[in-house]
Amino acid sequence: MSNSVFQLNNQVAVVLGGTGSLGGAMAEALGAAGARVAILGRSAERGMHRAEEIRRNGGEAVYHTADALSRESLVHARDSVEKSLGPVDILINAAGGNQPEATLQPGDDFCNLPIDAWQKVFDLNLIGGTVLPCQVFGETMLLRNSGSVINVASMSGIIPLSRVVAYSAAKAAVINLTKFLAREWASRGIRVNCISPGFFPAEQNRGLLYNADGSLSPRGQQIIDHTPSGRFGHAHELAGATIFLASSMASSFVSGHNLVVDGGFSSATI
C-alpha cells in the first residue's frame, strides 16, 4: 500500500486540547503528515509553543484560544480557523482530565463521593471534551458532507479502574457517544472514531504513577506488571493511530471504532 494513503496534504485539522501532552503529540503527527493544524486550548503559551514546533519541522500550524466548555468560544474558534486555514476536515477531541475530589482514596466510600466533583469530570470529558465540539465543528462538516472526528477516550473507559470512578464513567460515555455519532453521521460522509490510550505519563497523572524521587509508585508498578509490553506508552506512539483514523484514504470504511493503544493492557489476564 502506498504511503500516500497516510498523507493529509491540504487537510485542515483542529486539535482541541492540543496544548496537552497527548493532544500536542497528535497535533505534531498531523502536521508531519501534511495537515494544516489548528491547536485549540486555554494555554496560549503552550499552544503557541506547540504550533511553533510544528512550523519548525516544516508544517503549518496556528493556535487559537478556546474554552471547551463554552459553545460561544468554540464557535468563535471554528470561524477563526476557517478564516485562517479553511474549512475543517479533521477534528481531534483531546481535551479532558480528572479532578482530585472525584477520585476515591483507599478506604473512601463511593456513597460519599461529591456529586459536584463528579459533574465537573463529566463536564470536562464528555460535555466540553466531546459533545460541544462535535456539535460545533460537526455542524459545518455536515454542510460539506465530509469529515473525520476522532474522540480521545481512555483505557479506563473500557476497564473501570479503581479510584478514578468518575473519569472512567465519563470516558465510557465518550466511547458510547462515538458509536452513536458514527451511526448518525455515516450517511452524511462523516466518520467518527475513538482512540483509547492506555497508560501514558503526563502532567495530570504523573503523581499517580511515580513517587517524588522518580521511582514507580505502587499503582504505577501494578500497571506495569499488568502491561505485557512492560512499560508505559510514549505520546508519540499515538501518531500512527491518529493518522490512520484521520486519513479518508487509509480508513475510509472505518467508523464507530475504538482503537486501543495500550501495550496489551486490555488483553492481559486480571
C-alpha positions in Angstrom: 0.0 0.0 0.0 1.4 3.4 -0.9 2.4 5.8 1.8 0.2 8.4 0.1 -2.9 7.0 1.8 -1.4 8.3 5.1 -0.8 11.8 3.7 -3.1 14.6 4.8 -1.9 17.3 2.4 -4.4 20.2 2.1 -6.5 18.9 5.0 -7.4 21.2 7.9 -7.2 19.6 11.3 -8.4 21.0 14.6 -6.9 19.6 17.8 -9.0 20.6 20.8 -6.7 20.0 23.8 -3.6 20.3 21.6 -1.9 22.2 24.4 -1.6 18.9 26.4 0.9 16.1 26.2 -1.1 13.6 24.2 -3.1 16.2 22.2 0.1 18.0 21.4 1.7 14.8 20.1 -1.3 14.1 17.9 -1.1 17.7 16.6 2.5 17.2 15.6 1.7 13.9 13.9 -1.0 15.6 11.8 1.4 18.4 10.9 4.1 16.0 9.9 1.6 14.2 7.6 0.9 17.5 5.8 -2.2 18.8 7.5 -2.7 22.4 8.3 -3.2 22.3 12.1 -5.1 24.5 14.4 -4.3 23.9 18.1 -7.1 24.9 20.4 -6.8 25.3 24.2 -6.7 27.7 27.1 -2.9 28.0 27.5 -1.6 30.4 24.9 2.0 29.8 25.9 1.8 26.0 25.4 -0.4 26.3 22.3 1.9 28.8 20.5 5.0 26.7 21.5 3.4 23.6 20.0 2.4 25.4 16.9 6.0 26.7 16.6 7.3 23.2 16.9 5.2 22.1 14.0 6.3 25.0 11.9 9.9 24.4 12.8 9.5 20.9 11.4 8.2 22.1 8.1 4.4 22.0 8.9 1.7 24.7 9.0 0.1 25.4 12.4 -1.7 28.1 14.3 -3.0 28.5 17.8 -6.4 29.8 18.8 -7.6 30.2 22.4 -10.8 28.2 23.1 -12.7 27.1 26.2 -14.1 23.6 25.5 -17.0 24.3 27.9 -18.2 27.3 26.1 -20.2 26.9 22.8 -19.6 30.6 22.1 -15.9 30.2 22.5 -15.8 27.1 20.2 -17.9 28.8 17.5 -15.5 31.8 17.6 -12.5 29.4 17.3 -14.1 27.5 14.5 -14.9 30.6 12.5 -11.3 31.9 13.1 -9.8 28.6 11.9 -11.9 28.6 8.8 -10.7 32.2 8.0 -7.1 31.4 8.6 -6.8 27.8 7.3 -10.0 26.9 5.6 -12.9 24.5 6.3 -12.2 21.9 8.9 -11.7 18.3 7.7 -10.4 16.6 10.8 -11.5 17.2 14.4 -9.5 15.7 17.3 -11.2 16.0 20.7 -8.3 15.5 23.2 -9.4 17.9 25.9 -10.2 16.2 29.3 -8.9 15.3 32.7 -9.7 14.3 36.2 -10.5 16.0 39.5 -8.8 15.0 42.8 -12.2 15.4 44.6 -13.7 12.9 42.2 -11.0 10.3 43.0 -11.6 7.7 45.6 -8.8 7.2 48.1 -8.2 3.9 49.9 -10.9 3.5 52.4 -13.2 6.1 50.8 -16.9 5.2 50.4 -18.4 5.7 46.9 -21.6 6.8 48.6 -19.8 9.9 49.9 -18.3 11.0 46.5 -19.2 14.6 46.0 -21.7 14.9 43.1 -20.4 18.4 42.1 -16.9 16.9 41.7 -18.4 14.1 39.6 -20.3 16.7 37.5 -17.0 18.6 36.8 -15.4 15.5 35.5 -18.3 14.7 33.2 -18.5 18.3 32.0 -14.8 18.4 31.2 -14.5 15.0 29.4 -18.0 14.4 28.0 -19.7 17.8 27.5 -16.7 20.1 26.8 -14.3 17.4 25.7 -16.7 15.8 23.2 -20.3 16.8 22.9 -19.9 20.6 22.3 -17.0 20.4 19.9 -18.8 17.6 17.9 -21.9 19.8 17.7 -20.0 23.0 16.7 -17.5 21.5 14.2 -19.9 18.7 13.2 -22.3 21.4 12.0 -20.0 22.7 9.3 -18.8 19.2 8.4 -22.4 18.2 7.8 -22.9 21.1 5.4 -19.9 19.7 3.4 -20.9 16.0 3.8 -17.3 15.3 4.7 -15.1 14.9 7.8 -13.3 12.7 10.3 -13.9 13.1 14.0 -11.5 11.4 16.5 -12.5 11.4 20.1 -10.0 10.5 22.8 -11.3 8.2 25.5 -9.2 6.1 27.8 -8.4 2.5 28.8 -10.4 3.2 32.0 -13.5 3.7 29.8 -13.2 0.0 28.9 -12.0 -1.4 32.1 -13.3 0.6 35.1 -10.2 1.3 37.1 -10.3 1.6 40.9 -10.3 5.1 42.4 -10.9 7.1 39.2 -14.6 6.2 39.1 -16.0 9.4 37.6 -13.3 9.7 35.0 -13.8 6.0 33.9 -17.5 6.5 33.6 -17.1 9.7 31.6 -14.7 8.1 29.2 -17.1 5.1 28.8 -19.7 7.7 27.8 -17.3 9.1 25.2 -16.9 5.7 23.6 -20.7 5.2 23.6 -21.2 8.7 22.1 -18.6 7.9 19.4 -20.6 4.9 18.3 -23.8 6.8 18.3 -22.5 9.6 16.1 -20.8 7.2 13.8 -24.2 5.7 13.1 -26.0 9.0 12.8 -23.5 10.7 10.5 -22.3 7.8 8.3 -24.8 8.6 5.6 -23.6 12.2 5.6 -20.0 11.3 4.8 -18.6 11.8 8.3 -16.6 9.2 10.1 -16.5 9.2 13.9 -13.9 7.1 15.7 -12.2 6.9 19.1 -8.7 6.3 20.4 -8.4 4.8 23.9 -4.8 5.3 25.2 -3.5 3.0 27.9 -1.1 4.5 30.4 0.9 7.4 29.1 2.6 9.5 31.8 1.6 13.2 31.5 1.4 16.2 33.8 -2.0 15.2 35.2 -1.2 11.6 36.1 2.5 11.7 36.8 1.9 12.0 40.6 -0.2 8.8 40.4 2.4 6.8 38.6 5.6 7.9 40.1 6.9 8.8 43.6 8.6 12.1 44.2 12.1 10.5 43.7 11.1 9.3 40.2 10.6 5.7 41.2 7.4 3.9 40.3 4.5 4.3 42.8 2.8 1.1 44.0 0.0 1.9 41.5 2.5 2.6 38.7 4.2 -0.7 39.4 0.9 -2.5 39.4 0.1 -1.1 36.0 3.5 -2.1 34.6 3.1 -5.6 36.0 -0.2 -5.9 34.2 1.0 -4.5 30.8 2.5 -7.2 28.6 4.8 -4.5 26.9 6.3 -3.9 30.4 6.3 -0.1 30.2 4.2 3.0 29.9 3.4 4.5 26.5 5.1 7.5 24.9 3.0 10.3 23.5 4.5 9.9 20.0 3.2 6.3 19.9 -0.3 7.7 19.2 0.8 9.2 15.9 0.1 6.1 13.8 -3.4 5.6 15.2 -4.2 9.3 14.7 -3.0 9.5 11.1 -4.8 6.2 10.2 -8.2 7.4 11.5 -7.7 10.9 10.2 -7.0 9.8 6.6 -10.1 9.3 4.5 -8.0 7.0 2.2 -6.4 4.8 4.9 -9.6 4.3 6.9 -12.4 5.2 4.5 -14.6 2.3 5.7 -13.8 2.7 9.4 -16.3 4.4 11.6 -17.6 3.7 15.1 -14.3 2.1 16.1 -12.5 2.4 19.4 -8.8 1.9 18.6 -6.9 0.8 21.7 -3.3 1.8 22.1 -2.3 0.3 25.4 0.7 -2.0 25.1 -1.6 -5.0 25.6 -3.0 -3.9 29.0 -6.6 -4.8 28.0 -5.6 -8.2 26.8 -3.8 -9.3 29.9 -5.4 -11.6 32.5 -6.7 -9.7 35.5 
